[in-house]
Amino acid sequence: MSRKILDDMRDVMRRRHYSIRTERSYCDWVKHFVLHFNMKSRDDLSEGEKREKKD
């Protein structure tokens, strides 16, 4: 999994002054989601949007 995605998430949450516990929780959920679906890049995250548009 790309560390860049989680680093970007952390940067945004810190700029918005989220609590550290919220930051950890959100990052953990995203990490589990990405690992569950074997996603390798941000392109994999946008794959669902492409499928919805085709239908």
mmCIF file as Biopython writes it, N, C-alpha, C and O atoms, coordinates in Angstrom:
data_model
#
loop_
_atom_site.group_PDB
_atom_site.id
_atom_site.type_symbol
_atom_site.label_atom_id
_atom_site.label_alt_id
_atom_site.label_comp_id
_atom_site.label_asym_id
_atom_site.label_entity_id
_atom_site.label_seq_id
_atom_site.pdbx_PDB_ins_code
_atom_site.Cartn_x
_atom_site.Cartn_y
_atom_site.Cartn_z
_atom_site.occupancy
_atom_site.B_iso_or_equiv
_atom_site.auth_seq_id
_atom_site.auth_asym_id
_atom_site.pdbx_PDB_model_num
ATOM 1   N N  . MET A ? 1  ? 0.843   -1.179 0.000   1.0 0.0 1  A 1 
ATOM 2   C CA . MET A ? 1  ? 0.000   0.000  0.000   1.0 0.0 1  A 1 
ATOM 3   C C  . MET A ? 1  ? 0.886   1.240  0.000   1.0 0.0 1  A 1 
ATOM 4   O O  . MET A ? 1  ? 1.934   1.284  0.645   1.0 0.0 1  A 1 
ATOM 5   N N  . SER A ? 2  ? 0.445   2.218  -0.724  1.0 0.0 2  A 1 
ATOM 6   C CA . SER A ? 2  ? 1.211   3.450  -0.829  1.0 0.0 2  A 1 
ATOM 7   C C  . SER A ? 2  ? 1.116   4.271  0.457   1.0 0.0 2  A 1 
ATOM 8   O O  . SER A ? 2  ? 0.024   4.589  0.927   1.0 0.0 2  A 1 
ATOM 9   N N  . ARG A ? 3  ? 2.244   4.599  0.998   1.0 0.0 3  A 1 
ATOM 10  C CA . ARG A ? 3  ? 2.273   5.437  2.200   1.0 0.0 3  A 1 
ATOM 11  C C  . ARG A ? 3  ? 1.830   6.852  1.854   1.0 0.0 3  A 1 
ATOM 12  O O  . ARG A ? 3  ? 1.390   7.593  2.733   1.0 0.0 3  A 1 
ATOM 13  N N  . LYS A ? 4  ? 1.939   7.232  0.603   1.0 0.0 4  A 1 
ATOM 14  C CA . LYS A ? 4  ? 1.598   8.582  0.180   1.0 0.0 4  A 1 
ATOM 15  C C  . LYS A ? 4  ? 0.129   8.906  0.465   1.0 0.0 4  A 1 
ATOM 16  O O  . LYS A ? 4  ? -0.194  10.018 0.884   1.0 0.0 4  A 1 
ATOM 17  N N  . ILE A ? 5  ? -0.750  7.945  0.240   1.0 0.0 5  A 1 
ATOM 18  C CA . ILE A ? 5  ? -2.179  8.184  0.477   1.0 0.0 5  A 1 
ATOM 19  C C  . ILE A ? 5  ? -2.420  8.519  1.942   1.0 0.0 5  A 1 
ATOM 20  O O  . ILE A ? 5  ? -3.116  9.485  2.255   1.0 0.0 5  A 1 
ATOM 21  N N  . LEU A ? 6  ? -1.845  7.724  2.838   1.0 0.0 6  A 1 
ATOM 22  C CA . LEU A ? 6  ? -2.044  7.969  4.266   1.0 0.0 6  A 1 
ATOM 23  C C  . LEU A ? 6  ? -1.345  9.262  4.700   1.0 0.0 6  A 1 
ATOM 24  O O  . LEU A ? 6  ? -1.866  9.994  5.541   1.0 0.0 6  A 1 
ATOM 25  N N  . ASP A ? 7  ? -0.184  9.541  4.137   1.0 0.0 7  A 1 
ATOM 26  C CA . ASP A ? 7  ? 0.510   10.795 4.460   1.0 0.0 7  A 1 
ATOM 27  C C  . ASP A ? 7  ? -0.328  12.003 4.041   1.0 0.0 7  A 1 
ATOM 28  O O  . ASP A ? 7  ? -0.424  12.987 4.774   1.0 0.0 7  A 1 
ATOM 29  N N  . ASP A ? 8  ? -0.927  11.918 2.860   1.0 0.0 8  A 1 
ATOM 30  C CA . ASP A ? 8  ? -1.788  13.012 2.393   1.0 0.0 8  A 1 
ATOM 31  C C  . ASP A ? 8  ? -3.005  13.174 3.293   1.0 0.0 8  A 1 
ATOM 32  O O  . ASP A ? 8  ? -3.411  14.293 3.608   1.0 0.0 8  A 1 
ATOM 33  N N  . MET A ? 9  ? -3.587  12.044 3.705   1.0 0.0 9  A 1 
ATOM 34  C CA . MET A ? 9  ? -4.731  12.104 4.621   1.0 0.0 9  A 1 
ATOM 35  C C  . MET A ? 9  ? -4.352  12.788 5.930   1.0 0.0 9  A 1 
ATOM 36  O O  . MET A ? 9  ? -5.074  13.652 6.429   1.0 0.0 9  A 1 
ATOM 37  N N  . ARG A ? 10 ? -3.211  12.389 6.474   1.0 0.0 10 A 1 
ATOM 38  C CA . ARG A ? 10 ? -2.757  12.982 7.743   1.0 0.0 10 A 1 
ATOM 39  C C  . ARG A ? 10 ? -2.534  14.489 7.601   1.0 0.0 10 A 1 
ATOM 40  O O  . ARG A ? 10 ? -2.903  15.265 8.483   1.0 0.0 10 A 1 
ATOM 41  N N  . ASP A ? 11 ? -1.933  14.891 6.496   1.0 0.0 11 A 1 
ATOM 42  C CA . ASP A ? 11 ? -1.693  16.320 6.267   1.0 0.0 11 A 1 
ATOM 43  C C  . ASP A ? 11 ? -2.999  17.108 6.247   1.0 0.0 11 A 1 
ATOM 44  O O  . ASP A ? 11 ? -3.099  18.175 6.853   1.0 0.0 11 A 1 
ATOM 45  N N  . VAL A ? 12 ? -3.983  16.580 5.555   1.0 0.0 12 A 1 
ATOM 46  C CA . VAL A ? 12 ? -5.276  17.270 5.473   1.0 0.0 12 A 1 
ATOM 47  C C  . VAL A ? 12 ? -5.930  17.345 6.849   1.0 0.0 12 A 1 
ATOM 48  O O  . VAL A ? 12 ? -6.436  18.396 7.242   1.0 0.0 12 A 1 
ATOM 49  N N  . MET A ? 13 ? -5.920  16.239 7.573   1.0 0.0 13 A 1 
ATOM 50  C CA . MET A ? 13 ? -6.564  16.227 8.890   1.0 0.0 13 A 1 
ATOM 51  C C  . MET A ? 13 ? -5.854  17.151 9.867   1.0 0.0 13 A 1 
ATOM 52  O O  . MET A ? 13 ? -6.502  17.769 10.711  1.0 0.0 13 A 1 
ATOM 53  N N  . ARG A ? 14 ? -4.552  17.255 9.767   1.0 0.0 14 A 1 
ATOM 54  C CA . ARG A ? 14 ? -3.808  18.153 10.660  1.0 0.0 14 A 1 
ATOM 55  C C  . ARG A ? 14 ? -4.095  19.610 10.330  1.0 0.0 14 A 1 
ATOM 56  O O  . ARG A ? 14 ? -4.200  20.446 11.228  1.0 0.0 14 A 1 
ATOM 57  N N  . ARG A ? 15 ? -4.223  19.912 9.043   1.0 0.0 15 A 1 
ATOM 58  C CA . ARG A ? 15 ? -4.569  21.279 8.652   1.0 0.0 15 A 1 
ATOM 59  C C  . ARG A ? 15 ? -5.961  21.661 9.138   1.0 0.0 15 A 1 
ATOM 60  O O  . ARG A ? 15 ? -6.230  22.827 9.425   1.0 0.0 15 A 1 
ATOM 61  N N  . ARG A ? 16 ? -6.838  20.676 9.227   1.0 0.0 16 A 1 
ATOM 62  C CA . ARG A ? 16 ? -8.209  20.918 9.679   1.0 0.0 16 A 1 
ATOM 63  C C  . ARG A ? 16 ? -8.363  20.744 11.188  1.0 0.0 16 A 1 
ATOM 64  O O  . ARG A ? 16 ? -9.467  20.837 11.726  1.0 0.0 16 A 1 
ATOM 65  N N  . HIS A ? 17 ? -7.254  20.492 11.856  1.0 0.0 17 A 1 
ATOM 66  C CA . HIS A ? 17 ? -7.199  20.394 13.321  1.0 0.0 17 A 1 
ATOM 67  C C  . HIS A ? 17 ? -8.031  19.247 13.883  1.0 0.0 17 A 1 
ATOM 68  O O  . HIS A ? 17 ? -8.671  19.391 14.925  1.0 0.0 17 A 1 
ATOM 69  N N  . TYR A ? 18 ? -8.022  18.102 13.187  1.0 0.0 18 A 1 
ATOM 70  C CA . TYR A ? 18 ? -8.661  16.906 13.723  1.0 0.0 18 A 1 
ATOM 71  C C  . TYR A ? 18 ? -7.843  16.421 14.910  1.0 0.0 18 A 1 
ATOM 72  O O  . TYR A ? 18 ? -6.636  16.653 14.974  1.0 0.0 18 A 1 
ATOM 73  N N  . SER A ? 19 ? -8.495  15.751 15.843  1.0 0.0 19 A 1 
ATOM 74  C CA . SER A ? 19 ? -7.757  15.207 16.982  1.0 0.0 19 A 1 
ATOM 75  C C  . SER A ? 19 ? -6.872  14.057 16.507  1.0 0.0 19 A 1 
ATOM 76  O O  . SER A ? 19 ? -7.132  13.441 15.474  1.0 0.0 19 A 1 
ATOM 77  N N  . ILE A ? 20 ? -5.833  13.784 17.271  1.0 0.0 20 A 1 
ATOM 78  C CA . ILE A ? 20 ? -4.901  12.718 16.898  1.0 0.0 20 A 1 
ATOM 79  C C  . ILE A ? 20 ? -5.596  11.361 16.902  1.0 0.0 20 A 1 
ATOM 80  O O  . ILE A ? 20 ? -5.279  10.498 16.083  1.0 0.0 20 A 1 
ATOM 81  N N  . ARG A ? 21 ? -6.536  11.170 17.816  1.0 0.0 21 A 1 
ATOM 82  C CA . ARG A ? 21 ? -7.275  9.902  17.856  1.0 0.0 21 A 1 
ATOM 83  C C  . ARG A ? 21 ? -8.160  9.736  16.620  1.0 0.0 21 A 1 
ATOM 84  O O  . ARG A ? 21 ? -8.274  8.634  16.084  1.0 0.0 21 A 1 
ATOM 85  N N  . THR A ? 22 ? -8.773  10.801 16.174  1.0 0.0 22 A 1 
ATOM 86  C CA . THR A ? 22 ? -9.583  10.749 14.953  1.0 0.0 22 A 1 
ATOM 87  C C  . THR A ? 22 ? -8.693  10.433 13.768  1.0 0.0 22 A 1 
ATOM 88  O O  . THR A ? 22 ? -9.036  9.603  12.926  1.0 0.0 22 A 1 
ATOM 89  N N  . GLU A ? 23 ? -7.558  11.093 13.705  1.0 0.0 23 A 1 
ATOM 90  C CA . GLU A ? 23 ? -6.598  10.852 12.622  1.0 0.0 23 A 1 
ATOM 91  C C  . GLU A ? 23 ? -6.186  9.382  12.580  1.0 0.0 23 A 1 
ATOM 92  O O  . GLU A ? 23 ? -6.200  8.766  11.514  1.0 0.0 23 A 1 
ATOM 93  N N  . ARG A ? 24 ? -5.830  8.833  13.697  1.0 0.0 24 A 1 
ATOM 94  C CA . ARG A ? 24 ? -5.412  7.424  13.753  1.0 0.0 24 A 1 
ATOM 95  C C  . ARG A ? 24 ? -6.550  6.494  13.342  1.0 0.0 24 A 1 
ATOM 96  O O  . ARG A ? 24 ? -6.348  5.538  12.594  1.0 0.0 24 A 1 
ATOM 97  N N  . SER A ? 25 ? -7.737  6.788  13.839  1.0 0.0 25 A 1 
ATOM 98  C CA . SER A ? 25 ? -8.887  5.957  13.535  1.0 0.0 25 A 1 
ATOM 99  C C  . SER A ? 25 ? -9.196  5.971  12.036  1.0 0.0 25 A 1 
ATOM 100 O O  . SER A ? 25 ? -9.378  4.914  11.431  1.0 0.0 25 A 1 
ATOM 101 N N  . TYR A ? 26 ? -9.256  7.142  11.444  1.0 0.0 26 A 1 
ATOM 102 C CA . TYR A ? 26 ? -9.549  7.248  10.011  1.0 0.0 26 A 1 
ATOM 103 C C  . TYR A ? 26 ? -8.472  6.568  9.182   1.0 0.0 26 A 1 
ATOM 104 O O  . TYR A ? 26 ? -8.787  5.868  8.219   1.0 0.0 26 A 1 
ATOM 105 N N  . CYS A ? 27 ? -7.221  6.759  9.533   1.0 0.0 27 A 1 
ATOM 106 C CA . CYS A ? 27 ? -6.120  6.134  8.787   1.0 0.0 27 A 1 
ATOM 107 C C  . CYS A ? 27 ? -6.177  4.617  8.912   1.0 0.0 27 A 1 
ATOM 108 O O  . CYS A ? 27 ? -5.913  3.908  7.941   1.0 0.0 27 A 1 
ATOM 109 N N  . ASP A ? 28 ? -6.516  4.112  10.090  1.0 0.0 28 A 1 
ATOM 110 C CA . ASP A ? 28 ? -6.641  2.668  10.266  1.0 0.0 28 A 1 
ATOM 111 C C  . ASP A ? 28 ? -7.761  2.103  9.401   1.0 0.0 28 A 1 
ATOM 112 O O  . ASP A ? 28 ? -7.594  1.054  8.779   1.0 0.0 28 A 1 
ATOM 113 N N  . TRP A ? 29 ? -8.908  2.795  9.355   1.0 0.0 29 A 1 
ATOM 114 C CA . TRP A ? 29 ? -10.015 2.321  8.540   1.0 0.0 29 A 1 
ATOM 115 C C  . TRP A ? 29 ? -9.647  2.317  7.066   1.0 0.0 29 A 1 
ATOM 116 O O  . TRP A ? 29 ? -9.973  1.371  6.349   1.0 0.0 29 A 1 
ATOM 117 N N  . VAL A ? 30 ? -8.978  3.354  6.610   1.0 0.0 30 A 1 
ATOM 118 C CA . VAL A ? 30 ? -8.573  3.416  5.203   1.0 0.0 30 A 1 
ATOM 119 C C  . VAL A ? 30 ? -7.561  2.319  4.901   1.0 0.0 30 A 1 
ATOM 120 O O  . VAL A ? 30 ? -7.633  1.679  3.852   1.0 0.0 30 A 1 
ATOM 121 N N  . LYS A ? 31 ? -6.620  2.099  5.813   1.0 0.0 31 A 1 
ATOM 122 C CA . LYS A ? 31 ? -5.619  1.053  5.615   1.0 0.0 31 A 1 
ATOM 123 C C  . LYS A ? 31 ? -6.287  -0.324 5.499   1.0 0.0 31 A 1 
ATOM 124 O O  . LYS A ? 31 ? -5.931  -1.114 4.625   1.0 0.0 31 A 1 
ATOM 125 N N  . HIS A ? 32 ? -7.252  -0.608 6.377   1.0 0.0 32 A 1 
ATOM 126 C CA . HIS A ? 32 ? -7.958  -1.891 6.324   1.0 0.0 32 A 1 
ATOM 127 C C  . HIS A ? 32 ? -8.759  -2.024 5.029   1.0 0.0 32 A 1 
ATOM 128 O O  . HIS A ? 32 ? -8.793  -3.096 4.425   1.0 0.0 32 A 1 
ATOM 129 N N  . PHE A ? 33 ? -9.394  -0.949 4.610   1.0 0.0 33 A 1 
ATOM 130 C CA . PHE A ? 33 ? -10.173 -0.953 3.371   1.0 0.0 33 A 1 
ATOM 131 C C  . PHE A ? 33 ? -9.280  -1.256 2.171   1.0 0.0 33 A 1 
ATOM 132 O O  . PHE A ? 33 ? -9.609  -2.100 1.338   1.0 0.0 33 A 1 
ATOM 133 N N  . VAL A ? 34 ? -8.147  -0.559 2.092   1.0 0.0 34 A 1 
ATOM 134 C CA . VAL A ? 34 ? -7.211  -0.730 0.979   1.0 0.0 34 A 1 
ATOM 135 C C  . VAL A ? 34 ? -6.645  -2.147 0.969   1.0 0.0 34 A 1 
ATOM 136 O O  . VAL A ? 34 ? -6.558  -2.770 -0.090  1.0 0.0 34 A 1 
ATOM 137 N N  . LEU A ? 35 ? -6.262  -2.657 2.124   1.0 0.0 35 A 1 
ATOM 138 C CA . LEU A ? 35 ? -5.710  -4.011 2.195   1.0 0.0 35 A 1 
ATOM 139 C C  . LEU A ? 35 ? -6.764  -5.067 1.867   1.0 0.0 35 A 1 
ATOM 140 O O  . LEU A ? 35 ? -6.461  -6.069 1.220   1.0 0.0 35 A 1 
ATOM 141 N N  . HIS A ? 36 ? -7.992  -4.845 2.310   1.0 0.0 36 A 1 
ATOM 142 C CA . HIS A ? 36 ? -9.070  -5.801 2.053   1.0 0.0 36 A 1 
ATOM 143 C C  . HIS A ? 36 ? -9.321  -5.970 0.552   1.0 0.0 36 A 1 
ATOM 144 O O  . HIS A ? 36 ? -9.546  -7.085 0.079   1.0 0.0 36 A 1 
ATOM 145 N N  . PHE A ? 37 ? -9.283  -4.875 -0.186  1.0 0.0 37 A 1 
ATOM 146 C CA . PHE A ? 37 ? -9.554  -4.914 -1.618  1.0 0.0 37 A 1 
ATOM 147 C C  . PHE A ? 37 ? -8.285  -4.987 -2.469  1.0 0.0 37 A 1 
ATOM 148 O O  . PHE A ? 37 ? -8.346  -4.843 -3.690  1.0 0.0 37 A 1 
ATOM 149 N N  . ASN A ? 38 ? -7.136  -5.211 -1.827  1.0 0.0 38 A 1 
ATOM 150 C CA . ASN A ? 38 ? -5.852  -5.363 -2.528  1.0 0.0 38 A 1 
ATOM 151 C C  . ASN A ? 38 ? -5.552  -4.207 -3.467  1.0 0.0 38 A 1 
ATOM 152 O O  . ASN A ? 38 ? -5.087  -4.412 -4.589  1.0 0.0 38 A 1 
ATOM 153 N N  . MET A ? 39 ? -5.813  -3.020 -3.016  1.0 0.0 39 A 1 
ATOM 154 C CA . MET A ? 39 ? -5.567  -1.841 -3.842  1.0 0.0 39 A 1 
ATOM 155 C C  . MET A ? 39 ? -4.098  -1.470 -3.777  1.0 0.0 39 A 1 
ATOM 156 O O  . MET A ? 39 ? -3.472  -1.541 -2.720  1.0 0.0 39 A 1 
ATOM 157 N N  . LYS A ? 40 ? -3.557  -1.075 -4.909  1.0 0.0 40 A 1 
ATOM 158 C CA . LYS A ? 40 ? -2.133  -0.750 -5.007  1.0 0.0 40 A 1 
ATOM 159 C C  . LYS A ? 40 ? -1.869  0.729  -5.244  1.0 0.0 40 A 1 
ATOM 160 O O  . LYS A ? 40 ? -0.776  1.214  -4.952  1.0 0.0 40 A 1 
ATOM 161 N N  . SER A ? 41 ? -2.864  1.459  -5.774  1.0 0.0 41 A 1 
ATOM 162 C CA . SER A ? 41 ? -2.641  2.866  -6.094  1.0 0.0 41 A 1 
ATOM 163 C C  . SER A ? 41 ? -3.947  3.644  -5.988  1.0 0.0 41 A 1 
ATOM 164 O O  . SER A ? 41 ? -5.009  3.067  -5.753  1.0 0.0 41 A 1 
ATOM 165 N N  . ARG A ? 42 ? -3.858  4.937  -6.161  1.0 0.0 42 A 1 
ATOM 166 C CA . ARG A ? 42 ? -5.054  5.780  -6.144  1.0 0.0 42 A 1 
ATOM 167 C C  . ARG A ? 42 ? -5.982  5.450  -7.302  1.0 0.0 42 A 1 
ATOM 168 O O  . ARG A ? 42 ? -7.195  5.633  -7.201  1.0 0.0 42 A 1 
ATOM 169 N N  . ASP A ? 43 ? -5.418  4.964  -8.399  1.0 0.0 43 A 1 
ATOM 170 C CA . ASP A ? 43 ? -6.245  4.590  -9.543  1.0 0.0 43 A 1 
ATOM 171 C C  . ASP A ? 43 ? -7.224  3.489  -9.172  1.0 0.0 43 A 1 
ATOM 172 O O  . ASP A ? 43 ? -8.341  3.448  -9.688  1.0 0.0 43 A 1 
ATOM 173 N N  . ASP A ? 44 ? -6.815  2.601  -8.285  1.0 0.0 44 A 1 
ATOM 174 C CA . ASP A ? 44 ? -7.713  1.545  -7.824  1.0 0.0 44 A 1 
ATOM 175 C C  . ASP A ? 44 ? -8.892  2.125  -7.050  1.0 0.0 44 A 1 
ATOM 176 O O  . ASP A ? 44 ? -9.987  1.564  -7.087  1.0 0.0 44 A 1 
ATOM 177 N N  . LEU A ? 45 ? -8.690  3.215  -6.366  1.0 0.0 45 A 1 
ATOM 178 C CA . LEU A ? 45 ? -9.768  3.843  -5.607  1.0 0.0 45 A 1 
ATOM 179 C C  . LEU A ? 45 ? -10.807 4.466  -6.535  1.0 0.0 45 A 1 
ATOM 180 O O  . LEU A ? 45 ? -11.996 4.475  -6.215  1.0 0.0 45 A 1 
ATOM 181 N N  . SER A ? 46 ? -10.376 4.981  -7.668  1.0 0.0 46 A 1 
ATOM 182 C CA . SER A ? 46 ? -11.311 5.615  -8.605  1.0 0.0 46 A 1 
ATOM 183 C C  . SER A ? 46 ? -11.959 4.600  -9.542  1.0 0.0 46 A 1 
ATOM 184 O O  . SER A ? 46 ? -12.831 4.966  -10.331 1.0 0.0 46 A 1 
ATOM 185 N N  . GLU A ? 47 ? -11.556 3.343  -9.471  1.0 0.0 47 A 1 
ATOM 186 C CA . GLU A ? 47 ? -12.108 2.287  -10.312 1.0 0.0 47 A 1 
ATOM 187 C C  . GLU A ? 47 ? -13.625 2.175  -10.142 1.0 0.0 47 A 1 
ATOM 188 O O  . GLU A ? 47 ? -14.335 1.969  -11.126 1.0 0.0 47 A 1 
ATOM 189 N N  . GLY A ? 48 ? -14.129 2.305  -8.932  1.0 0.0 48 A 1 
ATOM 190 C CA . GLY A ? 48 ? -15.559 2.213  -8.674  1.0 0.0 48 A 1 
ATOM 191 C C  . GLY A ? 48 ? -16.344 3.302  -9.375  1.0 0.0 48 A 1 
ATOM 192 O O  . GLY A ? 48 ? -17.451 3.059  -9.856  1.0 0.0 48 A 1 
ATOM 193 N N  . GLU A ? 49 ? -15.787 4.493  -9.437  1.0 0.0 49 A 1 
ATOM 194 C CA . GLU A ? 49 ? -16.454 5.592  -10.120 1.0 0.0 49 A 1 
ATOM 195 C C  . GLU A ? 49 ? -16.567 5.299  -11.611 1.0 0.0 49 A 1 
ATOM 196 O O  . GLU A ? 49 ? -17.583 5.625  -12.225 1.0 0.0 49 A 1 
ATOM 197 N N  . LYS A ? 50 ? -15.552 4.693  -12.199 1.0 0.0 50 A 1 
ATOM 198 C CA . LYS A ? 50 ? -15.591 4.354  -13.622 1.0 0.0 50 A 1 
ATOM 199 C C  . LYS A ? 50 ? -16.667 3.333  -13.904 1.0 0.0 50 A 1 
ATOM 200 O O  . LYS A ? 50 ? -17.357 3.428  -14.919 1.0 0.0 50 A 1 
ATOM 201 N N  . ARG A ? 51 ? -16.827 2.345  -13.019 1.0 0.0 51 A 1 
ATOM 202 C CA . ARG A ? 51 ? -17.832 1.305  -13.211 1.0 0.0 51 A 1 
ATOM 203 C C  . ARG A ? 51 ? -19.240 1.894  -13.129 1.0 0.0 51 A 1 
ATOM 204 O O  . ARG A ? 51 ? -20.115 1.510  -13.904 1.0 0.0 51 A 1 
ATOM 205 N N  . GLU A ? 52 ? -19.463 2.814  -12.206 1.0 0.0 52 A 1 
ATOM 206 C CA . GLU A ? 52 ? -20.785 3.395  -12.042 1.0 0.0 52 A 1 
ATOM 207 C C  . GLU A ? 52 ? -21.193 4.196  -13.268 1.0 0.0 52 A 1 
ATOM 208 O O  . GLU A ? 52 ? -22.364 4.182  -13.644 1.0 0.0 52 A 1 
ATOM 209 N N  . LYS A ? 53 ? -20.267 4.885  -13.891 1.0 0.0 53 A 1 
ATOM 210 C CA . LYS A ? 53 ? -20.563 5.714  -15.043 1.0 0.0 53 A 1 
ATOM 211 C C  . LYS A ? 53 ? -20.927 4.875  -16.257 1.0 0.0 53 A 1 
ATOM 212 O O  . LYS A ? 53 ? -21.735 5.299  -17.082 1.0 0.0 53 A 1 
ATOM 213 N N  . LYS A ? 54 ? -20.332 3.674  -16.376 1.0 0.0 54 A 1 
ATOM 214 C CA . LYS A ? 54 ? -20.595 2.811  -17.514 1.0 0.0 54 A 1 
ATOM 215 C C  . LYS A ? 54 ? -22.002 2.226  -17.482 1.0 0.0 54 A 1 
ATOM 216 O O  . LYS A ? 54 ? -22.608 2.008  -18.532 1.0 0.0 54 A 1 
ATOM 217 N N  . ASP A ? 55 ? -22.518 1.974  -16.303 1.0 0.0 55 A 1 
ATOM 218 C CA . ASP A ? 55 ? -23.837 1.316  -16.171 1.0 0.0 55 A 1 
ATOM 219 C C  . ASP A ? 55 ? -24.974 2.234  -16.493 1.0 0.0 55 A 1 
ATOM 220 O O  . ASP A ? 55 ? -26.134 1.826  -16.427 1.0 0.0 55 A 1 
#
